[in-house]
């Protein structure tokens, strides 16, 4: 783990993005720039290599791409010989958001997802945006968030509302349950109560609440098919729940945001 961040020039509250010169990291950089502009934050571009030489050319090209997309954006650069996973996780101690791609360099095209992106979603201290390949021509319908109405999932809902507000997008709150039909209204009320303060904080966000039966992973994948992004909890404890998040990261056709929570559940498994 990298601990001496003062030597790295990572400012508090920045949008940090990992790049490696691949098309996947290029998509991540574009998303990071959009996030920094929408949230009025600086951008920090990270490039690292362990057991080799990180490329200044990769970092310089990323900086030029960011400036082309947003000429007035404040940009910081970090280039280090270190495990990329450790650098990203360390950066999350100061960043407001960490953005990574879902495909990296090398003969196994999913290496970044397997060894870097997924590690970041498991260990990062700030929300992690995993940018997935998508179909750019599709009409999309806003932000989707999985929530269960618990206090522990409050950071997930808060991020979803903030993201929807900053992007001027509608928000769908999805609560997946396995309960008798007569208990649905009770669950709907629970979710509504958990959002009461957020509705007041973000009155501009148009919200739809869906309470549905089924398996959380499959229901979310279907619902996310035409969304701008899907927001989930980190699920750091419990293999079954973490597999839901990991499965969506690997299969969704939109960016997946993984938000740290106080426990491992943002879904109902009653």
TORLUMZA-99046 format. One record per residue: x, y, z of N, C-alpha, C in turn. Coordinates in steps of 0.2 Angstrom, whole numbers, plus 5000, padded with zeros to 4 digits. Last residue first. Example, Ala and Ser with C-alpha at 12.3 -4.5 7.8 and 13.67 -1.06 7.14 Angstrom:
506449895035506849955036506450005039/506649725039506249785039506649845039/
//
This chain:
482749455011482249425015481949375012/483749535005483749455004483249425008/483949684998483549645003483549575000/485549774996484949734994484549694999/486649815001486149864999485549834996/487849765013487149745010486849815008/488949765022488949735015488349725011/489149925029489049855030489049825023/489450055026489550035033489549955034/490150065009489550075014489850045021/490750144994490850115001490250125006/490050114979490150154984490250124991/490350094962490350054968490550104974/489550114947489850154952489750114959/489750074930489550054937489950084942/489250134914489650134920489350114926/488449994905488550064907489050074912/488149864903488349904897488249974898/488849734914488349794913488649834906/489749634917489249624912488849684910/490549654928490849624922490349614916/489749724937490349754934490549724928/488949624940488649674937489249714934/489749534947489449514941489149564937/490149614958490649594953490349574947/488849624965489249684962489749664957/488649484967488149524964488549584961/489749444975489749424968489249454964/489549504987490049534983489949514976/488549414992488349484990488849524986/489349304993488749304989488549374987/490349335003490449314996489849324991/490449455014489949415012490049395004/490949625014490849565018490349525015/490849725005491449705007491449645011/489849804996489849734998490449695000/489749934990490349894989490349824991/488249964981488649964987489249924986/487950054965487949994970488350004976/487250124951487550134958487450084963/487450134934487150104940487550114946/487050254921487550224925487150184931/486150274911486750304910487250284915/485250124905485350174910486050214909/484850014899484750074895484850134900/485149904908485249904900485249964897/484749904921485349944919485449944911/483749804922483549874923484149924920/484549684920484049704915483849784916/485449694931485649694924485149714919/484449694942484849754940485149754933/484049564940483549614940483949684938/485249484942484849484936484349544935/485549524956485949534950485649534943/484349494964484649564963485049574957/483049394958483749394961484049464959/481349454964481849424959482549424962/480149584963480349524966480949494961/480349764967480149704962480449644966/479949934967480049874972479849814968/480550084962480350014960480449964965/480350254961480450194966480150134963/481050394953480550334953480750284957/481250564954481350504957480850454955/482150704948481550664947481650594949/482950824957483050764954482350724954/482850954963482850954955482850884952/482950934976482250944974482250944966/483950874986484050874978483350884975/483550894999484250914997484250924989/482350824999482350895000483050924998/482750694995482250734991482250804992/483550665006483850675000483350714995/482550645016483050705017483350715010/481950525011481550595013482050655013/482450405009482650455004482350525006/481950325018482650325018482850385013/480550325015480850355021481550365021/480550235004480350305003480650355009/480950115009481450145004481250225004/479850095017480450095020480950135015/478850085008478850145013479550145016/479149975001479150034997479150095002/478949875011479649895009479649955005/477549885013478049905018478749915016/477149845000477049915002477449935008/477449705001477849754996477749824998/476849615008477349655011477649705007/475949545000475649595005476149635008/476749464993476549514989476249574994/478249405002477549405000477249464997/479849434996479349435001478649424998/481249474990480949404990480449394996/481649624981481449584987481249514985/482549764977482449694975482249654981/482349924972482349884979482149814977/482950064964482749994963482849954970/482650214959482850184965482550114965/483150314946482750254948483050224954/483150484942483450434946482950374947/483650594928483150564932483450504936/484950714927484650654925484150634930/485950814929485250834927484950774924/487150794934487050774927486350794924/486950824947487450864944487450844936/485850744951485750814951486350844947/486450614950485850634945485750704945/487450624959487650614952487050634948/486650644971487150694969487350684962/485950524971485550584970486050634968/487050434972486550424967486150494966/487550464985487950474979487550474972/486450434993486750504993487150514986/486350294991485850344989486050414988/487550264997487450244990486950284987/487550305010488050335006487850324999/486450225015486350295014486850325010/486550095019486550105012486450185010/486350095033487050085030487050095023/485050115035485450175036486150165033/484050045021484450045028484850105029/483450035009483150075014483450075021/484149964999483649925003483349975009/484549994982484550014989484049974993/485350034967485049974971485149994978/484950154955485350134961484950084965/485250234939484950174943485350164949/484950374930485350344935484950284939/484450384913484650414919485050364924/484150314901483550344905483850364912/484650324883484750304890484250344895/484650264867484350314872484350284879/486150204860485550194863485250254867/487350224854486750244850486150234854/488350164861488250234861487650264858/488450034871488150044864487950124864/489950004880489250014879489050034872/491149954892490949954885490249964884/491150044908491049984904490949994897/492150104921491850124914491750064910/491750114937492050074933491750084926/492050224950491750224944492050174939/492050214967492350194961491950194955/491950324982491650294976492050274970/493350284993492850334990492550294984/494250184997493850225002493450274999/494450024989494450094989494050134995/494249884989494749914994494649994994/493449844978493449804985493749844990/493749924968493049924970493049894977/495049884965494949954968494249954971/494949754961495249764967495149834970/494349784949493949744954494249754961/495349854942494749884943494349844949/496449754943496549824945495849854947/496249624939496749634944496749704947/495049614930495149564935495649584941/495149734923494549724927494649674932/496349714917496249774921495649764925/496249594909496649594915496549654920/495449564898495049584904495549594910/496349524888496049594888495649614894/497849464889497149444892496849514893/498949524884498649474880497949454883/498849704887499149634888498749584884/497849834896498349814891498549734892/496049814901496749844901497149814895/494449864904494849824900495549854900/493749964912493549894913494049844909/494550104920494250064915494149994916/494050204934494450154931494150124925/494050344946493750314939494250264936/493550394961494050364958493750324951/493150544970492850494965493550464962/493850614979493050614980492850554976/495450564986494950584980494250574982/496050514997495950594996495450604991/496050384996496050415003495950485002/496250344983495550354986495550374993/497650334982497350394980496650404982/497750194986497950254991497650314988/497150134976496750124982497050184987/498050164965497350184965496950184972/499250104971499150174969498450204969/498849974971499050004977498950084976/498649944958498149934962498249974969/499949964952499350014950498850004955/501349954961500849914959500249964958/502550074955502250044960501650004957/503250204950503450134949503150104955/502150344944502550304949502750234947/501450494941501850444938502350404943/500150604941500550564945500850504941/499550774938499850704935500250674940/498150874937498750854941498950784938/497151004930497450934929498050924933/495751104929496351094933496551024933/495051144913495051094919495751094922/494851214902494951254908495051204914/494651124891495251164892495351194898/494150974890493951024895494551074896/494650894879493950894881493650944886/495950934879495550944873494850944875/496350904892496350974890495950984884/496350764890495850794895495850864894/497250744880496650724879496150754884/498450784887498250824881497450804880/498450684897498350754899498150794893/498750574890498050574894497950654896/499950604885499450594880498750604884/500650594897500650664893500050664888/500550464900500250514905500250584901/501250404890500550384891500250444895/502450454891502150474885501350454886/502950404902502850474903502350494897/502550244908502750284902502450354903/503550144920502850184918503050234913/504450004918504450084918503850104916/504349874931504449904924504449974924/503849834943504249794939504449814932/502249914940502649884944503149834941/501750074935501950014933502349984938/500450204933500950164937501150104934/499650354933499950304929500450274933/498250464935498750414938498950364933/497650624935497850564931498350524934/496450714943497150694944497250624940/495550864942495650804939496350774940/494450964953495050954949495150884946/492650994951493250974954493850974950/491351014947491751064948492351044953/490550914943490550924950491050974952/490650914929490050924932490050934939/492050904928491750964926491050974929/492250774933492650834936492250904934/491550704924491350704932491650764935/492150714912491450744913491250744920/493450664916493350734914492650754915/493050524918493250564924493250644922/492650494905492150494910492350534916/493850494899493350544896492850544902/494550394906494850464906494250514904/493850284902493850304909494050374910/494250284889493550294890493450314898/495550254891495350314887494650334889/495550134896495750184901495550254897/495150054885494750054891494950114896/496150074876495550104874495050104881/497750104886497250064882496550104880/498550184894498650184886498150144882/498250184907498750134905498850134897/497550274921497650264914498250214912/496450314933496950274931497050264924/495950464941495850414936496450384934/495050564953495650524951495450474946/494550714957494250654953494950624950/494850784973494950774966494550714963/494850794987494250804984494350804976/496550844989495950824992495350844988/497750804977497450854981496750824984/499250724976498550714975498150754979/500650724976500350784973499550764972/501550634982501250614975500850674972/501950664994502450664989502150654982/500850635002501050705001501650714995/500650505003500350534997500550604997/501350375008501550445008501250485002/500750245005500550285011500750365011/500350114996500650174996500350225001/500449945000500050005000500450065000/
//
